[in-house]
């Protein structure tokens, strides 16, 4: 699937995932996908992700803006991890919860029992991340992001 199609599908899915009906009307979401590259000085910069290739890092960043004149609180927002990408473990804010099934979320790193021992779930099994925006004042914005690697 081409990255541009993934961005459109992801944007449509994200628009429908705000969990509070009141907040759904109050929040405007803007999604950006940027490739993260190291420049000649060794610093990381971002460029448009439309030409990202296998093995490159793409950051999905969603900005949620409260469009009403009242604060909103306790809103869960979710960013799905596109099917042709693998989460690389970098999320901002780091308080994100993750899921492997799209229904059950838990703090990262996700853990499971294997042969009676608790082990980390591979990042390749993560399907989405969720953040709880505790408080968003009127006409202010909050950003969340996750980094992925193109498969």
C-alpha angles and dihedrals in degrees: 000000000000116000092239090058090048090053092052093047092045091049092052092048092048092052089060100046104075101117103209116074092212091049091048089065093041099048128078114194126204119187126202128184115198133175112231113222135173113238127214091273091056094252123129119244134171132237134175111294096217091105100039114146133204112295095021122122119244121189119209110204123184122193115201115198124194102226098187132078094247130073119250127209143195098019119161114214124188135202115196118214108237116243094244092052136072122213108242097202098260115121132159120238090030090216090085120131121218138213136200095192105034092245111062117057128189139169116280136288092051112221136197138176118257118178089344094307128108111240135173117262109240112257088234088072095056110110103179144354126225131199130190112223100209097190132004115180122219114289093001131120138226126199129211126178144176131193123226137181119229110243 
